[in-house]
Amino acid sequence: MTQDIAPDRGWAPSACTLPTAERPLRLAEFDALFAEAVQAVRRPGRELLRLELAFSPEHAARAAELTARETGCCSFFAFTLTIADGGLALEVAVPPEHAEVLDALQARAAAPAAPAPAVPGSATPVPAASRGSA
């Protein structure tokens, strides 16, 4: 992630090697995953962010593929995807010098998203406004 994507959010790691033209696309992919899957946002430490995701094989595959590509350009990220007991969680860790990037990621993950359309017979989606943060 870079300052070209969101200069007001602290996305300015010089270590990012993603070509400038691809950065807005990557940011949009993260925003879409966050809007569709994030149920809770927790910050157990300055260098660690935990995102509770709606459980589904599709969300797990999407998070794994997206984070694998992200470590290709921003190698300072450490992503851990955990699937256990019917839950899905994505932990993001950074070294101390990149904590501000984690701040920006947390802000994006916790940002309210457009409400999901209701689908007859499906579970009610968790409104973005009710996402917790610690």
N, C-alpha and C positions, 0 to 999 in steps of 0.2 A: 504494500500500500504506500502511496506517496503523497507529497504535498500537491501534486497536480490533480489528485482526486478530490481532496477535501482540505484545503489549506487552513480552514477555520477549525478543524477538528484535530490538529496535531499529527496528521498522517504524513510524516516527513522523514522516514528512515532513509538515509543515504545508501544503505545496504541493499535496497530493492533493485533487482535487475530486470524486472518486467518492463518490456518496451512501453513507452509512454502511451502509444495508441491503444494498448490493451488494458490499461489501468482502469478506465471507466467501466469497461465490461466486467472486469473482475469484481469491482466494487458492487456493481449491479447484481452479480451472482451472490455475493455475501448478503446484500440487502434482501434479495428474494428468499434465500434460505432463512434468514432471521425472521422475516415477515410470516413465512409459512410454518415454521417449525419451533421457534423459541417460545417456551412456556414460562421460563424463569431465568433470571440473570443473577448470578451471585459472584461476589468478589472476595474470596477467602484470604487474599493477600495482595499486596501491591503488584506482584509479578505473576498473579494467577487469576484467571477468569474462568468461571464454570457456567456453561449454558445448558439448561435442561431442555431437551428437544422433545417434541411430540414423537412418540414411538411409532416407527414404521420402517420397513426395509428400504423404502425409497429415500426417506430422510437420512438413514444411516449411510446408504450408498452415496448419496449426493454430498453429505458432509465429508465423507472419506475422500472422495474424488477431488472436491474443491480444496480441502486442506492439504492434500498431497501436492496439488499444483501450486498452492501458495508457498509451501516450503521450498519449492524450486526457485522462487525469486526472492523470498524473504526468509533466508535460512535461520534467522534468529528465533523464529517461532517454533514452539514445541507443542504439537497438537496431540491430545489423547482422546480417542473416541471410545466410550464405554457402553456396552450393551449388556444389561444384566437385569434380572427380575422384572422384565417387562418395561424397563426404562431405557432411555437413550440420553447420554450426556456427552458434551464436548468440552474438554478442558483446554485452555490456551495459556501457555506459559511463555514468558519472555525474560531475558536478562534485565537487570536493573536499568541499564542505559536505554532500554526501549519501553519502559513502563508507560510513557505518554502515548505510545501507539496502542497499548492495551486499553488505556483510558478511552481513546477514540473508538476502538472496537466495541467496548462496553456501551458507549453512548449510542452507537448505531444499533446494537443488538437490543437495547432497551427502548429504542424509539418506537412510538406508536406507529402501527402499520394500518393500512386500509382494512376495514373489516372484511373477513372472509365471507363469501356468499353462503347462505344456508343451503344445505343439501338435504332433501327429505330423507328421513330415516337415518341420518348420521348424527354423531355426537356433536354437541354444540361446541364451536371453536372457542378457545380461551381468548378473550379480548386482549389486544396488545397492551392496553392501559392497565391490565391487572398483572402484568409481568412483574415479579418481585425483583428487587435488587438489594444487595447487602454490601 
